[in-house]
Each structure stands twice: as C-alpha cells, then as structure tokens.
Amino acid sequence: MSERDLDTETVLSKPSFTIPGVLECFDPETKPVPVLFESPHSGDLYPDDFAYQVPLNELRQGEDAWVDELYAAAPAHGAFLIRALYPRVYIDPNRHPRDIDTQILDGEWPEKLVPTEKTRAGVGLIWRLVPSSKAIYARPLTVAETRARIDTYYHPYHEAIAQTLDRLQEMFGATWHVDCHSMPNIAHERAPDPGETRPDFAIGDRDGTTCSPMFTEFIVETLKGMGYDVRINHPYKGVELVRRHGDPVNRRNSVQVEINRRLYMDEATLEKNSGYNELRVNITKLVEAITDYAKSATV
C-alpha cells in the first residue's frame, strides 16, 4: 500500500482518465483555459517487478513527494492536471528515451544511445544509483525489461501531455505547460551544484528556448511578490519534458518549476511539515495567476 492511501488530506478529485499504475489526468472543473500542470515525479506506486536491493526509504528520496497535491487546485481554476503514479527511479519521464545507462543492461541496446550528464551521474532514464550513491539493482536489467518500462510507462505519460496540449492549442491557439517538481534543500555530491543551499524556487526554461521570456518572468515576479527567493535556470534549466513539449515559436510555452523541499516537508521522512499548508495556499495563488495570464493572452 502507498503511504498516499493513508493520507486524509488528499484534495485531488476523481480523475477523468486513468491508466492504472501509470498516470491520472484531471480535467478542468470550470471553464477551461489553455494551461496544463503536470507532476512527473510524485508517483509512489512501486511496480512489482522493480526488484530493487536498497532500502525503500532510500529509494523514496527520489520522489517529489506531495507535489501533485500542492497543485491540486489547478482543475478548479480551469487547468488540466496530469500526474505520474510510478516512481521516477523506476523510469524517469524527464529524460530522453535513449538516455540509457549501459551499466544497468545485460546486453547491447539495439539503437544508438544518447547518454547525458544525468546518466553519468547514475540518474538517467532508469536510475542506477540512489542519492546516497548506493546501487539500486543487484543484477543487470535485460533489454526486454527496459523496453517494457519505456513502452508501458514512459511513452503513455508523454502521449497524455502531447494530446492535452494539442487539444488546447486547437481550442485556444496557444498553450502554457508547467512541469512541477521539488528539489532537495542541499544539493548532493552528484548534483550540478554540489553542496549548495538551493533557493526557494528554481524556474527553468532551458535558457529561454522552451517558453516566452515574458511568461518565465511573470512566474518569477509572482513568486517574489510572495516573499520567495527565486532563481532562473539555476540549479536546474529543465530537461526532457519542457524540451519536448515547449515550442514558443508556435506559442507552446513550457516551463519547469522546482520547489525547495524544506518549505513543506521533512526531507528524511517525506512527512509534511508545518510549512505545508502555507505553501499550498501560495501555490494555489500561483495557479490562479498563471491561469489568469493565459486567459488574458488568448482573449
């Protein structure tokens, strides 16, 4: 059983579409606006075939716990919300599908691979290491196992995003996609900023290539107006989700929003802390501001 099943504060309503164990989609509860929020790393349903060897509490350090709930008000403001149900350490939708670590495979991958610095750090498409640098698997994965994860979990998640954005662009002529994440307060040794204390929020648009600079600045100023410390493209610029779904030339805006975990939870236990409710109120204000921005931009 997931710990989520025991949480009485869950505020997400019944999803409009579900792929069991993979994802849930929530449609707008009021007049729709061209905005999609999605949480790719808050999943905590661990597949039966995972076969990990590290303690579960260490494996769960890869989760963006509670992020989906922080944005739960999105449908009430006319936006779509999608969340992954599986954990990112099993397969990470925020990586290129060929960003595969050959050290976890028992054979040769049949296509050309495109490993990145994420793979070299042990956190590529399928994670090899937990944040403490322990190996997740006691044996290599077969090519067939890896392919099954891509086909069953990775592709459906991206397809749900693409289909939603296609639908919104057809309706409104423009879209705003917010990729929702959380980050440790102190960067671990294999992070891009090892040992640094992170800001309250990091906004990533891959150096202005995935969304309008005006939209990025709007989010930054909205959060600063709430008293938060906010940085752009540091320590994270955004990875595959905004790269693939952002196309500002064609009015498709994708931005990554990282929340410092110390604002709302105990990073060791993943339990909500005393700051959770205040943050959820402020994230709801951010959701409302973004949906109002999109409405005014498509009038």
Number of C-alpha atoms within 10 A of each C-alpha: 8 10 9 14 8 9 9 7 8 14 13 16 13 11 14 10 13 15 14 9 17 19 21 20 21 23 21 20 15 11 10 19 24 26 31 26 26 27 25 27 28 24 27 22 16 19 12 6 8 12 14 15 13 15 10 10 11 15 21 21 18 24 21 25 25 25 24 26 17 24 24 22 24 29 24 18 22 23 26 25 27 24 24 27 23 24 24 28 26 23 21 24 26 21 23 20 20 16 20 27 22 16 13 21 17 12 13 10 16 7 7 10 14 12 18 17 13 19 21 15 18 23 25 27 27 24 24 24 20 18 20 12 13 15 17 22 16 11 13 13 17 15 15 12 12 18 13 12 15 20 11 13 21 24 13 17 24 18 11 16 21 14 11 22 22 16 14 21 18 12 13 17 14 20 30 29 27 22 24 23 24 24 23 17 18 17 17 16 14 17 16 15 15 12 13 14 13 22 18 21 25 25 25 27 26 20 12 18 18 27 29 21 14 10 19 21 13 15 20 20 14 17 19 15 10 11 10 14 14 21 18 20 17 17 21 20 20 24 18 15 23 24 21 14 20 25 17 18 11 12 16 22 25 32 30 28 23 27 24 19 26 19 20 23 18 13 17 10 11 17 14 17 14 12 12 18 14 12 15 18 14 17 19 19 17 18 26 18 16 23 22 15 17 19 16 9 12 12 6
